[in-house]
Amino acid sequence: MERAVVLLKGNICTVPGCKKPYETLDHRIPWSNNGHTSVENLFPMCKEHNGAKGDMQYNTWLSVKDHQPRLPVDGGNERIVSEKDPAIQ
């Protein structure tokens, strides 16, 4: 299946502006949200963007300004953090 995805969608990370070669396939609709492991739902991504996206819906993640790093908070929800956040100092 990986070969079919790469042949159809390319071997570069599909995040807008990224020119890195793909290193993994990302579920646009996360597997945890009943996203299928299918050619239609898999897209090439670099590990950096795949890790930053985590288990979020792709379009939701893209809408987050500048793909800022996220930290888990109580209840398992994520929050955006900045370099000035004491949690990452």
Stockholm file with secondary structure:
# STOCKHOLM 1.0

chainA/1-89         MERAVVLLKGNICTVPGCKKPYETLDHRIPWSNNGHTSVENLFPMCKEHNGAKGDMQYNTWLSVKDHQPRLPVDGGNERIVSEKDPAIQ
#=GR chainA/1-89 SS CHHHHHHHHCSBCCSTTCCSBCCEEEESSCGGGTCCCSTTTEEEECHHHHHHHTTSCHHHHHHSGGGCCEEECGGGCEEECCTTCGGGC
#=GC SS_cons        CHHHHHHHHCSBCCSTTCCSBCCEEEESSCGGGTCCCSTTTEEEECHHHHHHHTTSCHHHHHHSGGGCCEEECGGGCEEECCTTCGGGC
//
